[in-house]
Amino acid sequence: MYLVDTSLWIQALRPRGNKSIQEKLRPLILARSAHITDWIILELMTGIKSGEEQKKLEAFLAPLPRLAIESSCWKIAWNLAVTLRKKGITPSAADSLIAAIAIKNEMSLLHIDQDFSGMAQHTKLKEVNWIEYLKKDTLSTE
């Protein structure tokens, strides 16, 4: 089971997004192993330019298992931010919350955002970084 970060959804949802990531994510979606949370949906919605795009995105995301942002997630996020800051790492509030939701639900965070890899070195965050697929696709199109 995975919480899929915004960074991956962007690649998966764009018509010209990364084909390798789209192909790897598809079976996880079909198996209902790819989860989302309202915060990630909000981040995705900030890129929407029309009502039609919004309807399409909502229809695509509707069947995905959605993780609640429980009150305990906020405390985990606060503690992550403080712990990481002591180590010289300053995660964004959004990344802290997304990591906290993954930790609370005992899921691996699937992403292409190097910030999460740094966070995982100093916290209980389990992460899977698909950046290699992004690089492969970029190299094959050059």
N, CA, C and O atoms as CSV, one atom per row, in Angstrom:
chain,resi,resn,atom,element,x,y,z
A,1,MET,N,N,0.834,-1.183,0.000
A,1,MET,CA,C,0.000,0.000,0.000
A,1,MET,C,C,0.878,1.246,0.000
A,1,MET,O,O,1.889,1.318,0.700
A,2,TYR,N,N,0.473,2.210,-0.791
A,2,TYR,CA,C,1.260,3.426,-0.955
A,2,TYR,C,C,0.388,4.673,-0.855
A,2,TYR,O,O,-0.760,4.695,-1.299
A,3,LEU,N,N,0.965,5.695,-0.264
A,3,LEU,CA,C,0.421,7.034,-0.410
A,3,LEU,C,C,1.205,7.640,-1.566
A,3,LEU,O,O,2.430,7.742,-1.502
A,4,VAL,N,N,0.510,8.038,-2.613
A,4,VAL,CA,C,1.173,8.563,-3.807
A,4,VAL,C,C,1.223,10.088,-3.703
A,4,VAL,O,O,0.194,10.752,-3.590
A,5,ASP,N,N,2.430,10.619,-3.742
A,5,ASP,CA,C,2.643,12.056,-3.594
A,5,ASP,C,C,2.225,12.817,-4.850
A,5,ASP,O,O,2.140,12.264,-5.947
A,6,THR,N,N,1.974,14.084,-4.648
A,6,THR,CA,C,1.604,14.996,-5.732
A,6,THR,C,C,2.601,14.932,-6.884
A,6,THR,O,O,2.204,14.964,-8.049
A,7,SER,N,N,3.878,14.843,-6.572
A,7,SER,CA,C,4.921,14.832,-7.606
A,7,SER,C,C,4.704,13.704,-8.613
A,7,SER,O,O,4.955,13.878,-9.806
A,8,LEU,N,N,4.243,12.560,-8.142
A,8,LEU,CA,C,3.978,11.433,-9.048
A,8,LEU,C,C,2.654,11.597,-9.778
A,8,LEU,O,O,2.557,11.298,-10.969
A,9,TRP,N,N,1.627,12.075,-9.065
A,9,TRP,CA,C,0.330,12.259,-9.715
A,9,TRP,C,C,0.446,13.225,-10.888
A,9,TRP,O,O,-0.190,13.026,-11.923
A,10,ILE,N,N,1.248,14.259,-10.731
A,10,ILE,CA,C,1.421,15.227,-11.817
A,10,ILE,C,C,1.958,14.524,-13.062
A,10,ILE,O,O,1.461,14.752,-14.165
A,11,GLN,N,N,2.964,13.676,-12.894
A,11,GLN,CA,C,3.518,12.934,-14.034
A,11,GLN,C,C,2.504,11.938,-14.595
A,11,GLN,O,O,2.437,11.733,-15.807
A,12,ALA,N,N,1.727,11.329,-13.723
A,12,ALA,CA,C,0.770,10.311,-14.149
A,12,ALA,C,C,-0.428,10.912,-14.880
A,12,ALA,O,O,-0.990,10.280,-15.774
A,13,LEU,N,N,-0.817,12.113,-14.509
A,13,LEU,CA,C,-2.045,12.698,-15.044
A,13,LEU,C,C,-1.851,13.554,-16.291
A,13,LEU,O,O,-2.795,13.757,-17.054
A,14,ARG,N,N,-0.677,14.043,-16.498
A,14,ARG,CA,C,-0.432,14.879,-17.683
A,14,ARG,C,C,-0.475,14.024,-18.948
A,14,ARG,O,O,0.093,12.932,-18.975
A,15,PRO,N,N,-1.142,14.509,-19.991
A,15,PRO,CA,C,-1.136,13.750,-21.252
A,15,PRO,C,C,0.292,13.514,-21.763
A,15,PRO,O,O,0.582,12.474,-22.354
A,16,ARG,N,N,1.166,14.475,-21.533
A,16,ARG,CA,C,2.568,14.325,-21.948
A,16,ARG,C,C,3.466,14.017,-20.758
A,16,ARG,O,O,4.656,14.330,-20.763
A,17,GLY,N,N,2.881,13.401,-19.744
A,17,GLY,CA,C,3.644,13.041,-18.554
A,17,GLY,C,C,4.593,11.885,-18.828
A,17,GLY,O,O,4.655,11.364,-19.941
A,18,ASN,N,N,5.309,11.502,-17.824
A,18,ASN,CA,C,6.318,10.460,-17.929
A,18,ASN,C,C,5.664,9.093,-18.157
A,18,ASN,O,O,4.924,8.601,-17.305
A,19,LYS,N,N,5.941,8.496,-19.298
A,19,LYS,CA,C,5.307,7.218,-19.677
A,19,LYS,C,C,5.710,6.072,-18.746
A,19,LYS,O,O,4.879,5.227,-18.415
A,20,SER,N,N,6.960,6.036,-18.327
A,20,SER,CA,C,7.410,4.967,-17.427
A,20,SER,C,C,6.653,5.030,-16.105
A,20,SER,O,O,6.219,4.005,-15.579
A,21,ILE,N,N,6.499,6.225,-15.580
A,21,ILE,CA,C,5.771,6.389,-14.319
A,21,ILE,C,C,4.304,6.035,-14.512
A,21,ILE,O,O,3.713,5.366,-13.664
A,22,GLN,N,N,3.713,6.470,-15.607
A,22,GLN,CA,C,2.310,6.145,-15.877
A,22,GLN,C,C,2.103,4.632,-15.936
A,22,GLN,O,O,1.135,4.114,-15.379
A,23,GLU,N,N,3.009,3.925,-16.609
A,23,GLU,CA,C,2.891,2.470,-16.742
A,23,GLU,C,C,3.087,1.752,-15.410
A,23,GLU,O,O,2.416,0.755,-15.142
A,24,LYS,N,N,3.992,2.245,-14.577
A,24,LYS,CA,C,4.231,1.601,-13.278
A,24,LYS,C,C,3.113,1.894,-12.282
A,24,LYS,O,O,2.814,1.062,-11.425
A,25,LEU,N,N,2.500,3.058,-12.387
A,25,LEU,CA,C,1.455,3.439,-11.436
A,25,LEU,C,C,0.116,2.777,-11.753
A,25,LEU,O,O,-0.663,2.481,-10.847
A,26,ARG,N,N,-0.149,2.548,-13.030
A,26,ARG,CA,C,-1.443,1.989,-13.451
A,26,ARG,C,C,-1.825,0.714,-12.684
A,26,ARG,O,O,-2.946,0.649,-12.179
A,27,PRO,N,N,-0.958,-0.303,-12.569
A,27,PRO,CA,C,-1.364,-1.510,-11.835
A,27,PRO,C,C,-1.630,-1.249,-10.347
A,27,PRO,O,O,-2.473,-1.913,-9.744
A,28,LEU,N,N,-0.921,-0.297,-9.762
A,28,LEU,CA,C,-1.170,0.038,-8.357
A,28,LEU,C,C,-2.543,0.673,-8.188
A,28,LEU,O,O,-3.236,0.424,-7.202
A,29,ILE,N,N,-2.928,1.489,-9.151
A,29,ILE,CA,C,-4.260,2.104,-9.112
A,29,ILE,C,C,-5.320,1.020,-9.248
A,29,ILE,O,O,-6.283,0.991,-8.482
A,30,LEU,N,N,-5.147,0.136,-10.215
A,30,LEU,CA,C,-6.129,-0.929,-10.456
A,30,LEU,C,C,-6.254,-1.875,-9.265
A,30,LEU,O,O,-7.340,-2.383,-8.987
A,31,ALA,N,N,-5.154,-2.111,-8.566
A,31,ALA,CA,C,-5.163,-2.995,-7.391
A,31,ALA,C,C,-5.618,-2.268,-6.126
A,31,ALA,O,O,-5.683,-2.867,-5.053
A,32,ARG,N,N,-5.930,-0.982,-6.251
A,32,ARG,CA,C,-6.340,-0.136,-5.119
A,32,ARG,C,C,-5.240,-0.049,-4.062
A,32,ARG,O,O,-5.515,0.062,-2.867
A,33,SER,N,N,-4.003,-0.102,-4.522
A,33,SER,CA,C,-2.844,0.043,-3.635
A,33,SER,C,C,-2.307,1.466,-3.627
A,33,SER,O,O,-1.457,1.807,-2.805
A,34,ALA,N,N,-2.800,2.299,-4.540
A,34,ALA,CA,C,-2.385,3.704,-4.623
A,34,ALA,C,C,-3.420,4.547,-3.893
A,34,ALA,O,O,-4.574,4.635,-4.312
A,35,HIS,N,N,-2.995,5.165,-2.803
A,35,HIS,CA,C,-3.895,5.989,-1.993
A,35,HIS,C,C,-3.593,7.470,-2.191
A,35,HIS,O,O,-2.521,7.860,-2.654
A,36,ILE,N,N,-4.574,8.268,-1.825
A,36,ILE,CA,C,-4.447,9.722,-1.930
A,36,ILE,C,C,-5.036,10.325,-0.661
A,36,ILE,O,O,-5.705,9.636,0.110
A,37,THR,N,N,-4.791,11.587,-0.451
A,37,THR,CA,C,-5.364,12.301,0.685
A,37,THR,C,C,-5.857,13.659,0.195
A,37,THR,O,O,-5.439,14.139,-0.858
A,38,ASP,N,N,-6.741,14.264,0.961
A,38,ASP,CA,C,-7.326,15.538,0.536
A,38,ASP,C,C,-6.275,16.621,0.320
A,38,ASP,O,O,-6.445,17.481,-0.544
A,39,TRP,N,N,-5.198,16.589,1.090
A,39,TRP,CA,C,-4.158,17.600,0.904
A,39,TRP,C,C,-3.520,17.473,-0.479
A,39,TRP,O,O,-3.273,18.478,-1.147
A,40,ILE,N,N,-3.257,16.254,-0.902
A,40,ILE,CA,C,-2.675,16.032,-2.226
A,40,ILE,C,C,-3.670,16.451,-3.311
A,40,ILE,O,O,-3.278,17.024,-4.328
A,41,ILE,N,N,-4.944,16.166,-3.094
A,41,ILE,CA,C,-5.961,16.612,-4.050
A,41,ILE,C,C,-5.949,18.138,-4.151
A,41,ILE,O,O,-6.032,18.690,-5.248
A,42,LEU,N,N,-5.847,18.811,-3.015
A,42,LEU,CA,C,-5.770,20.274,-3.029
A,42,LEU,C,C,-4.568,20.749,-3.845
A,42,LEU,O,O,-4.680,21.672,-4.650
A,43,GLU,N,N,-3.423,20.110,-3.629
A,43,GLU,CA,C,-2.236,20.495,-4.401
A,43,GLU,C,C,-2.465,20.294,-5.900
A,43,GLU,O,O,-2.061,21.132,-6.706
A,44,LEU,N,N,-3.106,19.194,-6.272
A,44,LEU,CA,C,-3.393,18.946,-7.685
A,44,LEU,C,C,-4.374,19.975,-8.241
A,44,LEU,O,O,-4.235,20.421,-9.380
A,45,MET,N,N,-5.355,20.346,-7.442
A,45,MET,CA,C,-6.361,21.317,-7.887
A,45,MET,C,C,-5.758,22.694,-8.140
A,45,MET,O,O,-6.303,23.470,-8.925
A,46,THR,N,N,-4.645,23.006,-7.491
A,46,THR,CA,C,-4.044,24.326,-7.714
A,46,THR,C,C,-3.502,24.477,-9.135
A,46,THR,O,O,-3.219,25.592,-9.574
A,47,GLY,N,N,-3.359,23.371,-9.850
A,47,GLY,CA,C,-2.892,23.434,-11.233
A,47,GLY,C,C,-4.013,23.423,-12.264
A,47,GLY,O,O,-3.755,23.476,-13.467
A,48,ILE,N,N,-5.244,23.355,-11.800
A,48,ILE,CA,C,-6.404,23.284,-12.692
A,48,ILE,C,C,-6.723,24.664,-13.264
A,48,ILE,O,O,-6.694,25.666,-12.549
A,49,LYS,N,N,-7.029,24.700,-14.562
A,49,LYS,CA,C,-7.298,25.984,-15.216
A,49,LYS,C,C,-8.743,26.149,-15.673
A,49,LYS,O,O,-9.144,27.249,-16.053
A,50,SER,N,N,-9.532,25.075,-15.643
A,50,SER,CA,C,-10.916,25.196,-16.118
A,50,SER,C,C,-11.830,24.268,-15.330
A,50,SER,O,O,-11.383,23.321,-14.683
A,51,GLY,N,N,-13.114,24.568,-15.403
A,51,GLY,CA,C,-14.108,23.717,-14.761
A,51,GLY,C,C,-14.117,22.325,-15.352
A,51,GLY,O,O,-14.354,21.345,-14.646
A,52,GLU,N,N,-13.859,22.233,-16.644
A,52,GLU,CA,C,-13.814,20.931,-17.316
A,52,GLU,C,C,-12.653,20.089,-16.788
A,52,GLU,O,O,-12.823,18.899,-16.519
A,53,GLU,N,N,-11.485,20.692,-16.640
A,53,GLU,CA,C,-10.330,19.984,-16.074
A,53,GLU,C,C,-10.633,19.526,-14.653
A,53,GLU,O,O,-10.269,18.415,-14.269
A,54,GLN,N,N,-11.287,20.363,-13.882
A,54,GLN,CA,C,-11.626,20.009,-12.505
A,54,GLN,C,C,-12.545,18.794,-12.469
A,54,GLN,O,O,-12.336,17.880,-11.671
A,55,LYS,N,N,-13.559,18.780,-13.328
A,55,LYS,CA,C,-14.487,17.644,-13.376
A,55,LYS,C,C,-13.759,16.355,-13.742
A,55,LYS,O,O,-14.003,15.304,-13.150
A,56,LYS,N,N,-12.862,16.446,-14.725
A,56,LYS,CA,C,-12.103,15.261,-15.142
A,56,LYS,C,C,-11.219,14.750,-14.007
A,56,LYS,O,O,-11.147,13.546,-13.759
A,57,LEU,N,N,-10.555,15.665,-13.329
A,57,LEU,CA,C,-9.676,15.266,-12.226
A,57,LEU,C,C,-10.483,14.639,-11.095
A,57,LEU,O,O,-10.099,13.599,-10.561
A,58,GLU,N,N,-11.590,15.260,-10.731
A,58,GLU,CA,C,-12.434,14.711,-9.667
A,58,GLU,C,C,-12.939,13.317,-10.030
A,58,GLU,O,O,-12.972,12.429,-9.178
A,59,ALA,N,N,-13.331,13.122,-11.283
A,59,ALA,CA,C,-13.817,11.809,-11.723
A,59,ALA,C,C,-12.710,10.760,-11.664
A,59,ALA,O,O,-12.955,9.618,-11.275
A,60,PHE,N,N,-11.497,11.145,-12.046
A,60,PHE,CA,C,-10.373,10.209,-12.000
A,60,PHE,C,C,-10.034,9.830,-10.564
A,60,PHE,O,O,-9.784,8.661,-10.270
A,61,LEU,N,N,-10.025,10.816,-9.671
A,61,LEU,CA,C,-9.598,10.581,-8.294
A,61,LEU,C,C,-10.671,9.935,-7.421
A,61,LEU,O,O,-10.348,9.312,-6.410
A,62,ALA,N,N,-11.932,10.074,-7.794
A,62,ALA,CA,C,-13.041,9.601,-6.950
A,62,ALA,C,C,-12.916,8.146,-6.498
A,62,ALA,O,O,-13.166,7.866,-5.326
A,63,PRO,N,N,-12.544,7.209,-7.366
A,63,PRO,CA,C,-12.483,5.813,-6.914
A,63,PRO,C,C,-11.245,5.451,-6.083
A,63,PRO,O,O,-11.179,4.361,-5.516
A,64,LEU,N,N,-10.271,6.354,-6.009
A,64,LEU,CA,C,-9.046,6.034,-5.270
A,64,LEU,C,C,-9.307,5.983,-3.772
A,64,LEU,O,O,-10.075,6.792,-3.251
A,65,PRO,N,N,-8.677,5.040,-3.070
A,65,PRO,CA,C,-8.793,5.034,-1.611
A,65,PRO,C,C,-8.201,6.333,-1.051
A,65,PRO,O,O,-7.089,6.727,-1.402
A,66,ARG,N,N,-8.970,6.985,-0.175
A,66,ARG,CA,C,-8.568,8.281,0.360
A,66,ARG,C,C,-8.275,8.158,1.853
A,66,ARG,O,O,-9.094,7.661,2.625
A,67,LEU,N,N,-7.085,8.623,2.239
A,67,LEU,CA,C,-6.683,8.607,3.643
A,67,LEU,C,C,-7.119,9.901,4.318
A,67,LEU,O,O,-6.903,10.992,3.792
A,68,ALA,N,N,-7.728,9.767,5.473
A,68,ALA,CA,C,-8.162,10.938,6.239
A,68,ALA,C,C,-6.957,11.616,6.887
A,68,ALA,O,O,-5.959,10.975,7.217
A,69,ILE,N,N,-7.079,12.910,7.056
A,69,ILE,CA,C,-6.066,13.650,7.810
A,69,ILE,C,C,-6.581,13.725,9.248
A,69,ILE,O,O,-7.319,14.638,9.617
A,70,GLU,N,N,-6.175,12.752,10.035
A,70,GLU,CA,C,-6.612,12.694,11.430
A,70,GLU,C,C,-5.863,13.737,12.248
A,70,GLU,O,O,-4.786,14.191,11.860
A,71,SER,N,N,-6.440,14.108,13.378
A,71,SER,CA,C,-5.799,15.135,14.216
A,71,SER,C,C,-4.390,14.712,14.632
A,71,SER,O,O,-3.516,15.564,14.788
A,72,SER,N,N,-4.161,13.428,14.811
A,72,SER,CA,C,-2.822,12.966,15.198
A,72,SER,C,C,-1.792,13.209,14.089
A,72,SER,O,O,-0.597,13.312,14.367
A,73,CYS,N,N,-2.247,13.302,12.845
A,73,CYS,CA,C,-1.321,13.581,11.731
A,73,CYS,C,C,-0.664,14.943,11.898
A,73,CYS,O,O,0.506,15.124,11.559
A,74,TRP,N,N,-1.421,15.895,12.420
A,74,TRP,CA,C,-0.861,17.235,12.609
A,74,TRP,C,C,0.278,17.202,13.614
A,74,TRP,O,O,1.315,17.830,13.399
A,75,LYS,N,N,0.094,16.477,14.710
A,75,LYS,CA,C,1.151,16.402,15.725
A,75,LYS,C,C,2.384,15.688,15.161
A,75,LYS,O,O,3.516,16.100,15.416
A,76,ILE,N,N,2.161,14.628,14.403
A,76,ILE,CA,C,3.285,13.936,13.766
A,76,ILE,C,C,4.022,14.903,12.841
A,76,ILE,O,O,5.253,14.936,12.827
A,77,ALA,N,N,3.273,15.689,12.071
A,77,ALA,CA,C,3.885,16.660,11.149
A,77,ALA,C,C,4.689,17.706,11.914
A,77,ALA,O,O,5.796,18.059,11.508
A,78,TRP,N,N,4.137,18.201,13.018
A,78,TRP,CA,C,4.867,19.189,13.832
A,78,TRP,C,C,6.179,18.590,14.322
A,78,TRP,O,O,7.234,19.218,14.238
A,79,ASN,N,N,6.097,17.359,14.837
A,79,ASN,CA,C,7.301,16.702,15.362
A,79,ASN,C,C,8.328,16.438,14.260
A,79,ASN,O,O,9.532,16.577,14.478
A,80,LEU,N,N,7.843,16.058,13.080
A,80,LEU,CA,C,8.756,15.864,11.947
A,80,LEU,C,C,9.492,17.158,11.632
A,80,LEU,O,O,10.711,17.165,11.462
A,81,ALA,N,N,8.747,18.243,11.558
A,81,ALA,CA,C,9.351,19.534,11.215
A,81,ALA,C,C,10.436,19.916,12.214
A,81,ALA,O,O,11.513,20.369,11.828
A,82,VAL,N,N,10.147,19.730,13.505
A,82,VAL,CA,C,11.120,20.084,14.546
A,82,VAL,C,C,12.331,19.153,14.485
A,82,VAL,O,O,13.473,19.611,14.512
A,83,THR,N,N,12.079,17.850,14.402
A,83,THR,CA,C,13.167,16.868,14.340
A,83,THR,C,C,14.084,17.141,13.152
A,83,THR,O,O,15.308,17.133,13.286
A,84,LEU,N,N,13.489,17.378,12.003
A,84,LEU,CA,C,14.285,17.606,10.797
A,84,LEU,C,C,15.025,18.934,10.848
A,84,LEU,O,O,16.162,19.034,10.386
A,85,ARG,N,N,14.388,19.947,11.406
A,85,ARG,CA,C,15.046,21.253,11.519
A,85,ARG,C,C,16.298,21.138,12.383
A,85,ARG,O,O,17.313,21.774,12.099
A,86,LYS,N,N,16.225,20.329,13.434
A,86,LYS,CA,C,17.399,20.109,14.292
A,86,LYS,C,C,18.540,19.458,13.512
A,86,LYS,O,O,19.709,19.612,13.866
A,87,LYS,N,N,18.196,18.731,12.452
A,87,LYS,CA,C,19.203,18.061,11.611
A,87,LYS,C,C,19.638,18.951,10.442
A,87,LYS,O,O,20.431,18.536,9.598
A,88,GLY,N,N,19.113,20.172,10.404
A,88,GLY,CA,C,19.467,21.089,9.327
A,88,GLY,C,C,18.624,20.940,8.076
A,88,GLY,O,O,18.958,21.492,7.028
A,89,ILE,N,N,17.537,20.198,8.179
A,89,ILE,CA,C,16.636,19.988,7.045
A,89,ILE,C,C,15.365,20.786,7.310
A,89,ILE,O,O,14.779,20.687,8.389
A,90,THR,N,N,14.943,21.572,6.332
A,90,THR,CA,C,13.740,22.384,6.513
A,90,THR,C,C,12.689,21.964,5.489
A,90,THR,O,O,12.627,22.527,4.397
A,91,PRO,N,N,11.861,20.974,5.839
A,91,PRO,CA,C,10.830,20.539,4.898
A,91,PRO,C,C,9.701,21.569,4.831
A,91,PRO,O,O,9.485,22.325,5.778
A,92,SER,N,N,8.998,21.591,3.725
A,92,SER,CA,C,7.822,22.454,3.638
A,92,SER,C,C,6.746,21.900,4.566
A,92,SER,O,O,6.769,20.724,4.929
A,93,ALA,N,N,5.817,22.748,4.941
A,93,ALA,CA,C,4.701,22.302,5.776
A,93,ALA,C,C,3.913,21.210,5.048
A,93,ALA,O,O,3.487,20.230,5.660
A,94,ALA,N,N,3.723,21.385,3.747
A,94,ALA,CA,C,2.978,20.396,2.963
A,94,ALA,C,C,3.684,19.040,2.974
A,94,ALA,O,O,3.043,18.011,3.185
A,95,ASP,N,N,4.993,19.034,2.748
A,95,ASP,CA,C,5.742,17.770,2.761
A,95,ASP,C,C,5.718,17.125,4.140
A,95,ASP,O,O,5.642,15.902,4.254
A,96,SER,N,N,5.783,17.937,5.181
A,96,SER,CA,C,5.715,17.396,6.547
A,96,SER,C,C,4.375,16.719,6.786
A,96,SER,O,O,4.317,15.640,7.375
A,97,LEU,N,N,3.296,17.352,6.327
A,97,LEU,CA,C,1.968,16.773,6.515
A,97,LEU,C,C,1.809,15.492,5.702
A,97,LEU,O,O,1.291,14.500,6.216
A,98,ILE,N,N,2.240,15.495,4.461
A,98,ILE,CA,C,2.125,14.298,3.621
A,98,ILE,C,C,2.934,13.145,4.224
A,98,ILE,O,O,2.455,12.012,4.270
A,99,ALA,N,N,4.140,13.425,4.678
A,99,ALA,CA,C,4.958,12.390,5.329
A,99,ALA,C,C,4.264,11.876,6.583
A,99,ALA,O,O,4.270,10.673,6.847
A,100,ALA,N,N,3.671,12.770,7.353
A,100,ALA,CA,C,2.979,12.376,8.585
A,100,ALA,C,C,1.800,11.456,8.288
A,100,ALA,O,O,1.567,10.492,9.019
A,101,ILE,N,N,1.068,11.739,7.240
A,101,ILE,CA,C,-0.074,10.894,6.866
A,101,ILE,C,C,0.417,9.497,6.485
A,101,ILE,O,O,-0.195,8.500,6.868
A,102,ALA,N,N,1.508,9.423,5.740
A,102,ALA,CA,C,2.080,8.116,5.379
A,102,ALA,C,C,2.525,7.362,6.629
A,102,ALA,O,O,2.252,6.169,6.768
A,103,ILE,N,N,3.203,8.052,7.531
A,103,ILE,CA,C,3.676,7.417,8.771
A,103,ILE,C,C,2.491,6.926,9.595
A,103,ILE,O,O,2.488,5.782,10.050
A,104,LYS,N,N,1.495,7.769,9.790
A,104,LYS,CA,C,0.320,7.422,10.607
A,104,LYS,C,C,-0.375,6.180,10.062
A,104,LYS,O,O,-0.834,5.333,10.828
A,105,ASN,N,N,-0.453,6.074,8.742
A,105,ASN,CA,C,-1.154,4.955,8.106
A,105,ASN,C,C,-0.245,3.776,7.782
A,105,ASN,O,O,-0.668,2.810,7.147
A,106,GLU,N,N,1.022,3.866,8.228
A,106,GLU,CA,C,2.003,2.804,8.015
A,106,GLU,C,C,2.103,2.409,6.544
A,106,GLU,O,O,2.108,1.228,6.195
A,107,MET,N,N,2.183,3.424,5.701
A,107,MET,CA,C,2.314,3.214,4.262
A,107,MET,C,C,3.627,3.794,3.780
A,107,MET,O,O,4.183,4.710,4.386
A,108,SER,N,N,4.103,3.252,2.695
A,108,SER,CA,C,5.260,3.849,2.034
A,108,SER,C,C,4.773,5.020,1.194
A,108,SER,O,O,3.697,4.974,0.598
A,109,LEU,N,N,5.579,6.061,1.160
A,109,LEU,CA,C,5.265,7.233,0.345
A,109,LEU,C,C,5.953,7.069,-1.005
A,109,LEU,O,O,7.178,6.972,-1.077
A,110,LEU,N,N,5.176,7.041,-2.050
A,110,LEU,CA,C,5.673,6.884,-3.410
A,110,LEU,C,C,5.803,8.277,-4.015
A,110,LEU,O,O,4.835,9.038,-4.024
A,111,HIS,N,N,6.997,8.624,-4.527
A,111,HIS,CA,C,7.247,10.007,-4.929
A,111,HIS,C,C,8.400,10.104,-5.922
A,111,HIS,O,O,9.064,9.119,-6.242
A,112,ILE,N,N,8.612,11.339,-6.401
A,112,ILE,CA,C,9.818,11.677,-7.169
A,112,ILE,C,C,10.385,12.992,-6.638
A,112,ILE,O,O,10.889,13.816,-7.401
A,113,ASP,N,N,10.298,13.171,-5.354
A,113,ASP,CA,C,10.706,14.414,-4.684
A,113,ASP,C,C,11.850,14.093,-3.721
A,113,ASP,O,O,11.641,13.434,-2.703
A,114,GLN,N,N,13.042,14.552,-4.040
A,114,GLN,CA,C,14.229,14.237,-3.232
A,114,GLN,C,C,14.078,14.653,-1.769
A,114,GLN,O,O,14.720,14.072,-0.894
A,115,ASP,N,N,13.239,15.648,-1.496
A,115,ASP,CA,C,13.053,16.086,-0.108
A,115,ASP,C,C,12.578,14.935,0.779
A,115,ASP,O,O,12.987,14.832,1.935
A,116,PHE,N,N,11.714,14.070,0.240
A,116,PHE,CA,C,11.213,12.951,1.039
A,116,PHE,C,C,12.308,11.932,1.338
A,116,PHE,O,O,12.315,11.330,2.412
A,117,SER,N,N,13.223,11.736,0.409
A,117,SER,CA,C,14.329,10.809,0.662
A,117,SER,C,C,15.184,11.311,1.813
A,117,SER,O,O,15.617,10.526,2.656
A,118,GLY,N,N,15.428,12.612,1.853
A,118,GLY,CA,C,16.172,13.203,2.969
A,118,GLY,C,C,15.424,13.077,4.278
A,118,GLY,O,O,16.025,12.808,5.318
A,119,MET,N,N,14.117,13.270,4.235
A,119,MET,CA,C,13.300,13.145,5.443
A,119,MET,C,C,13.350,11.717,5.985
A,119,MET,O,O,13.433,11.506,7.195
A,120,ALA,N,N,13.301,10.748,5.084
A,120,ALA,CA,C,13.256,9.342,5.492
A,120,ALA,C,C,14.525,8.907,6.222
A,120,ALA,O,O,14.484,7.986,7.038
A,121,GLN,N,N,15.639,9.556,5.937
A,121,GLN,CA,C,16.899,9.193,6.590
A,121,GLN,C,C,16.881,9.494,8.086
A,121,GLN,O,O,17.658,8.912,8.844
A,122,HIS,N,N,16.007,10.391,8.515
A,122,HIS,CA,C,16.012,10.836,9.908
A,122,HIS,C,C,14.686,10.615,10.628
A,122,HIS,O,O,14.523,11.053,11.767
A,123,THR,N,N,13.735,9.940,9.979
A,123,THR,CA,C,12.410,9.756,10.580
A,123,THR,C,C,11.914,8.339,10.318
A,123,THR,O,O,12.637,7.510,9.766
A,124,LYS,N,N,10.682,8.073,10.719
A,124,LYS,CA,C,10.067,6.766,10.482
A,124,LYS,C,C,9.428,6.661,9.100
A,124,LYS,O,O,8.785,5.658,8.790
A,125,LEU,N,N,9.596,7.676,8.277
A,125,LEU,CA,C,8.998,7.669,6.945
A,125,LEU,C,C,9.600,6.554,6.095
A,125,LEU,O,O,10.818,6.443,5.961
A,126,LYS,N,N,8.723,5.735,5.526
A,126,LYS,CA,C,9.129,4.732,4.537
A,126,LYS,C,C,8.803,5.336,3.179
A,126,LYS,O,O,7.685,5.795,2.948
A,127,GLU,N,N,9.775,5.333,2.291
A,127,GLU,CA,C,9.541,5.980,1.002
A,127,GLU,C,C,10.090,5.149,-0.142
A,127,GLU,O,O,11.026,4.365,0.016
A,128,VAL,N,N,9.478,5.348,-1.297
A,128,VAL,CA,C,9.933,4.720,-2.526
A,128,VAL,C,C,10.049,5.843,-3.553
A,128,VAL,O,O,9.056,6.463,-3.934
A,129,ASN,N,N,11.273,6.089,-3.986
A,129,ASN,CA,C,11.546,7.189,-4.900
A,129,ASN,C,C,11.636,6.657,-6.329
A,129,ASN,O,O,12.509,5.850,-6.646
A,130,TRP,N,N,10.731,7.116,-7.179
A,130,TRP,CA,C,10.710,6.679,-8.572
A,130,TRP,C,C,11.461,7.640,-9.487
A,130,TRP,O,O,11.218,7.645,-10.693
A,131,ILE,N,N,12.348,8.436,-8.957
A,131,ILE,CA,C,13.079,9.409,-9.767
A,131,ILE,C,C,13.843,8.729,-10.909
A,131,ILE,O,O,14.033,9.323,-11.970
A,132,GLU,N,N,14.278,7.487,-10.691
A,132,GLU,CA,C,15.015,6.774,-11.742
A,132,GLU,C,C,14.171,6.613,-13.004
A,132,GLU,O,O,14.709,6.642,-14.110
A,133,TYR,N,N,12.860,6.443,-12.854
A,133,TYR,CA,C,11.990,6.292,-14.022
A,133,TYR,C,C,11.840,7.616,-14.754
A,133,TYR,O,O,11.730,7.651,-15.980
A,134,LEU,N,N,11.835,8.688,-14.002
A,134,LEU,CA,C,11.769,10.016,-14.609
A,134,LEU,C,C,13.031,10.265,-15.424
A,134,LEU,O,O,12.966,10.792,-16.535
A,135,LYS,N,N,14.171,9.888,-14.872
A,135,LYS,CA,C,15.451,10.080,-15.565
A,135,LYS,C,C,15.541,9.204,-16.810
A,135,LYS,O,O,16.011,9.657,-17.854
A,136,LYS,N,N,15.093,7.946,-16.706
A,136,LYS,CA,C,15.151,7.033,-17.856
A,136,LYS,C,C,14.332,7.579,-19.015
A,136,LYS,O,O,14.788,7.585,-20.159
A,137,ASP,N,N,13.130,8.034,-18.720
A,137,ASP,CA,C,12.252,8.551,-19.761
A,137,ASP,C,C,12.840,9.811,-20.389
A,137,ASP,O,O,12.733,10.015,-21.598
A,138,THR,N,N,13.455,10.646,-19.573
A,138,THR,CA,C,14.075,11.869,-20.070
A,138,THR,C,C,15.245,11.524,-20.978
A,138,THR,O,O,15.417,12.133,-22.034
A,139,LEU,N,N,16.051,10.547,-20.568
A,139,LEU,CA,C,17.209,10.151,-21.373
A,139,LEU,C,C,16.784,9.530,-22.698
A,139,LEU,O,O,17.429,9.746,-23.723
A,140,SER,N,N,15.697,8.758,-22.679
A,140,SER,CA,C,15.276,8.075,-23.901
A,140,SER,C,C,14.652,9.027,-24.916
A,140,SER,O,O,14.548,8.685,-26.094
A,141,THR,N,N,14.233,10.224,-24.478
A,141,THR,CA,C,13.627,11.171,-25.412
A,141,THR,C,C,14.616,12.211,-25.908
A,141,THR,O,O,14.267,13.043,-26.745
A,142,GLU,N,N,15.844,12.179,-25.406
A,142,GLU,CA,C,16.848,13.165,-25.831
A,142,GLU,C,C,17.556,12.728,-27.087
A,142,GLU,O,O,18.430,13.439,-27.582
